[in-house]
Amino acid sequence: MIEIALLAGAVAAALAVGLFLRAREGKIRSVERSEAPTDSRLALLSAAGVGDGRPVLLHFSADWCGPCAAVRRVAGQVIDRLEGTPVPPVEVELDIDEYPALARELGVMSLPTTFVLDRDRVERFRVSGVPTAPDLEGALTPLTRTPDSKS
C-alpha cells in the first residue's frame, strides 16, 4: 500500500514539473538585466557572424532537432514582415555543434533557443522552444525603429 502511495506521489510530482516546463516553452521572456555584452561575448558573436548596427534574431539549432525547422519558418516569416522597417532585423541561425562556446556563453540549455539582440548586440529577449510569429514580431518591432521615430 505504501509503495502505491509513493508511486502515485512521484507520478503527480513528475506531471506537475512537466506541466510547468511545458507552460514556459515557446514564451518570449524579457531579459531582466540588459547590460552591455562583455568583450568575450562580443568576440564570440563576431566570430559567429553576428554584427552590430541592426537588430538580430539569433537562433541555435542542430540537424537532429525537429522543432528547429519550425523556428526557422517562424523566424523567416517575421524577418520578411519587418523587411521594410527603418532598421530591418537580420536573422542568424547557428548550429550548436559548431558554436558550443557561444551557446555556453549565452546559457543555451535546450534546442531550439532563440535570442532577440538589439543593435548593440545586447540580449533583450530569449525563447526556449518554438515562438509564435506575433510574439516574435512584437519583440523585434520596437528595435527596428530609428531612435527619433515615434511609431
C-alpha positions in Angstrom: 0.0 0.0 0.0 2.8 2.4 0.8 4.5 1.6 -2.5 1.4 2.6 -4.4 1.1 5.9 -2.5 4.8 6.6 -3.2 4.4 5.8 -6.8 1.3 8.0 -7.1 3.1 10.9 -5.4 6.1 10.5 -7.8 3.8 10.5 -10.8 1.9 13.5 -9.6 5.2 15.4 -9.0 6.5 14.5 -12.4 3.3 15.6 -14.0 3.4 19.0 -12.2 7.0 19.6 -13.3 6.2 18.6 -16.9 3.2 21.0 -17.0 5.3 23.8 -15.6 8.1 23.3 -18.1 5.6 23.0 -21.0 3.8 26.2 -20.0 7.1 28.1 -20.4 8.0 26.6 -23.7 7.8 29.0 -26.7 7.1 32.0 -24.4 9.2 35.1 -25.0 10.9 36.1 -21.9 12.3 39.6 -21.4 15.8 39.7 -20.1 15.8 41.4 -16.8 19.4 42.7 -16.9 20.1 44.3 -20.2 23.8 45.1 -19.7 26.4 45.7 -22.4 27.9 42.4 -23.6 31.4 41.6 -22.4 34.4 41.6 -24.7 34.5 37.8 -24.8 30.8 37.7 -25.7 31.3 40.3 -28.4 34.2 38.3 -29.8 32.2 35.1 -29.9 29.3 36.9 -31.5 31.6 38.5 -34.1 33.2 35.1 -34.9 29.7 33.7 -35.5 28.9 36.5 -37.9 26.7 38.5 -35.6 27.5 42.1 -36.3 26.2 45.3 -34.8 24.1 48.1 -36.1 20.9 46.1 -36.8 18.6 44.1 -34.5 19.4 40.4 -34.6 17.2 37.3 -34.4 19.6 34.7 -33.4 18.6 31.1 -33.0 20.5 27.9 -32.2 19.6 24.7 -33.9 21.0 21.3 -35.0 20.4 18.9 -37.8 18.9 16.4 -35.4 16.4 19.0 -33.9 12.9 18.6 -35.3 11.4 21.7 -33.7 14.2 23.8 -35.0 12.7 23.6 -38.5 9.5 25.3 -37.1 11.6 28.1 -35.6 13.3 28.6 -39.0 9.9 29.0 -40.6 8.6 31.4 -37.9 11.8 33.4 -38.0 11.7 33.7 -41.8 8.1 35.0 -41.7 8.9 37.6 -39.1 12.1 38.8 -40.9 10.1 39.1 -44.2 7.4 41.1 -42.5 9.9 43.5 -40.9 12.0 43.9 -44.1 10.6 47.4 -44.9 11.2 48.9 -41.4 13.7 51.7 -40.9 16.2 49.3 -39.3 15.3 45.8 -40.5 16.5 42.9 -38.4 18.8 40.2 -39.6 18.4 36.5 -38.9 21.3 34.4 -37.8 20.9 30.6 -37.4 23.8 28.8 -35.7 24.4 25.1 -35.3 25.0 24.5 -31.6 27.6 21.8 -32.5 29.6 24.4 -34.5 29.4 27.2 -31.9 29.4 25.5 -28.4 31.4 28.3 -26.7 28.8 30.9 -27.8 26.0 28.6 -26.7 27.6 28.2 -23.3 28.2 31.9 -23.0 24.5 32.7 -23.8 23.3 29.9 -21.5 21.6 27.7 -24.1 20.3 24.7 -22.2 18.0 23.2 -24.9 17.1 23.4 -28.5 15.6 25.3 -30.1 16.7 28.5 -28.3 16.1 32.0 -29.9 17.5 35.3 -28.9 16.5 38.9 -29.8 19.5 41.2 -29.7 19.4 44.9 -30.1 21.6 46.9 -32.5 24.4 46.9 -29.9 24.2 43.1 -29.5 22.6 43.4 -26.1 20.2 40.5 -25.3 16.7 41.8 -25.0 14.6 38.6 -25.2 15.0 34.8 -25.2 12.7 31.9 -26.1 13.2 28.2 -25.4 11.1 26.2 -27.8 9.1 27.4 -30.8 7.9 31.0 -30.5 4.8 32.3 -32.2 5.2 34.8 -35.1 3.2 37.5 -33.4 5.2 37.2 -30.2 8.5 37.3 -32.0 7.4 40.2 -34.2 6.2 42.1 -31.1 9.6 41.7 -29.5 11.5 42.8 -32.6 9.4 45.6 -33.9 10.4 48.3 -31.3 14.1 47.6 -32.1 13.5 48.2 -35.9 12.6 51.9 -35.4 15.1 54.7 -35.7 15.7 56.5 -32.3 13.8 59.6 -33.4 10.7 57.8 -34.8 7.6 57.7 -32.6 5.6 54.9 -34.4 
